[in-house]
Amino acid sequence: MTVGIWTFAFDGKEIGEVRAAAAEVESLGFTALWFGEYRGREAFVQAALLLGATSTLTVATGIARFSQRDAPTAEAAGRTLAEAYPGRFTLGLGGHRPGSGTLTAMRSYLDAMDEADLDVPGARPRRVLAALGPKLLELAAARTDGAHPYFVPPEHTAFARETMGPDAYLAVEQAVVLDADPERARRIAREHVGGYVRMAPHQRANLRRLGFTDADLADGGSDRLVDAIVAHRGEQEVADRVRAHLDAGADHVCVQVLGEGPEIPLTGWRRLAQLVA
């Protein structure tokens, strides 16, 4: 299966519940579990706990923020997990600085990781960058294994593949709503899109690159924008959207199942597994 799970739902949950959820993701047949680092646990510690709760599942940070730790610490932590769980940890790195500062900061961070003087056995894990624009995508292809674009339609996946070339690993996040009530599904989708449109300038810039206008970005996002970012109009659309990313050049699609509450969306993950099996 080339489809994984992406989630923010672990923040604030007891670790036993989180570890049980990871085990279920593995049992459902998904090959990877991605989680964000925001206000919850430290990314590498949580990754270790999830890896320890599973036996074959790849665990991926989506993303570990480079502002939260220095580069040698990130390199040592990634290598430690790669040694303990060979082939099962993916290090997604990212973060944002004003203007063009993100590109410069990320390049310097990668330099410091590569130059870290460490006595840690084994190879480093797969490393990908949170990348949207052409310069960061090019950096991802040149200096890491690939990219992890977030909040993007399949058109961006095609652009990323063309920019990075055929050999770079491309793992794309896709948000979906699996709710039979169309009005509730659209409301959940609009709330998700609105949060990023209002609070994330780098996402607005990327959407403009893809042809969305100021009108699309106003008032939490137009219907056109909501429909492009979140698959919410039925199970067939969800399956079709995942396929569209793969057809556009993605190697892996990690699906974020959105809901109305803070609960871990186990029911949605079970339905998704049936859709994409």
Secondary structure, DSSP 8 states (H G I E B T S, - for coil): --EEEEESTTTTS-HHHHHHHHHHHHHTT-SEEEE--SSSS-HHHHHHHHHHT-SS-EEEES-EEGGGS-HHHHHHHHHHHHHHSTT-EEEEEE---TTTHHHHHHHHHHHHHHH------S---EEEE---SHHHHHHHHHHSSEE---S--HHHHHHHHHHH-SSSEEEEEEEEE--S-HHHHHHHHHHHHHHHHHH-HHHHHHHHHTT--HHHHGGG--HHHHHHHEE-S-HHHHHHHHHHHHHTT-SEEEEEEE-SSSS--HHHHHHHHHHH-
